[in-house]
Amino acid sequence: MTADIYPPQVIICDVGNVIVKWKPLHECDGFVASCAAGREAIKAFFNRSDGASGPLADYERGKIGNEEFFDLVRRALGYRHEYERFCAEFCDIFEFDPEMYRFVFNDLKAHPSLKEIWVFSDTNPLHYEYLHNRWPGIFSGARRIFLSFEVGHWKVDQEAWDAVHEATSLFPVNFCCLIDDMHENCEAAREYGFAAIRFEAIGQLRTILDMRGIKTGPAAA
C-alpha cells in the first residue's frame, strides 16, 4: 500500500510555480540584456532540473552566499551591472497567484481532516527575502517552513527529507503529502515514504485531493 492513497493530514507545499508563478531568467528580457552571454548560456547556468550541480545548486543548498553567487554570475555570464541591480533583476521573476494562495492557506488550512500546512521551497536568500518583502505575510499561514539554503539540500536530495522527517513526529510520513510542480521532487519524496502530488493546475489538484478524501469543492460543505 503506497502513501499516495492515504488521506493526508499534513500538506507540504512548494512555492515556485505553485503559490507564486515564476519566469526563468533566460526569458526575462531585462536580465538577458544585462548579460554578455546569450539566452542558452543563461538557461544552462540557472538549470535546476534533475538535481543539477553548479553555482545555482550550491547557492540554493547554502554552500555559498549572495555576493559570491553574484560574482560567479558576473564572471560566467558577463553580467554588466552592480550588485544592487543584479538583485533587482534576479528577483523580478515572480507573479503572485491569489487563487492558489487562497486554496492552500484558506480552503485547505480550514479543512477538518488536515492538521497543518507546511512550506518547502528550493530557494535562495535573495528570492526568499524578496517574496517576504513583496508580499508581506505570504508564508504566515504555514506551520513550518523548510528552505533548501537552510536545510542544505534541494528536495531531490534524500537528505532533505531527513529534516522534514524529524519534524513529523506527530504525523506518520505516509500521511504527509508534498505538492510540487517538479516530477523529480515528487519521486524523491515518495522514495522516502511521503505522499506526493505533481502540481499542474488548481483544478487537477482539487480532483486528486478529492479522490484522497480531501474535498474542497461545493459538495464539501
Steps between C-alpha positions, in 0.01 A plus 500: 500500500659829391488830684320660207169333588472633854296813586780743594515669839785737410544682169858593412469768233759618251519873424627563146243414233255399773429796732681747277570473130848574376673564168845354426770764472586410141146612411537835681606759243642741757732241654605368158587854389721537806712196405763452232396134479200394295174343609619140468803563720280671758256209489781250554650701788170512689403141421330332795371179339591152624698622797741697281836604644668836461483852648119514536492160668776604739326830575162343567659226711657768718859428399572854376361841591335782307807693392701191409209386284483843336870483423453161332211636292704802397798291391304220330236708322674835461244679717565872449349677800553543873379269775187704586371489143577130480289438809209689347519321165567158654189530716261665255371166371205427727124544462267444794221246440210611725273209405757237591603691813138508624459132420804398705482740793122544525322196357751230587606651830137509614430142396414286806707203382819701455704580809773728363630675188878510452714664234813349346677707235816449299605862517772744595532790745438773241181343367368417846562855624341643186182295540473602866538868414290499184205317658525542880357205689510270200624210714314588819247223445767229504562317827853407392729635229786303347743687273762319298773752580439436874446124473811467282328298229254525214185290522641257247763402762391228739685683779251786467223269613692409815435855624131474414477156659639637826208746507233236443513336842124558547417384147604181318690592184247318282233745621709799388458604137731713288344723233771592249522583130818297438479127433842424650407669830181295525694181430759583767224559755329171408830313524532620858141393583308825462199539275534742209291672236661654196327835464378606155193716565264578785218299346721194463615539862143527628406181313790299640444621856130423465590142404716479812222614729576873515192654343517875446231565239136603560412145601750515786266719703 
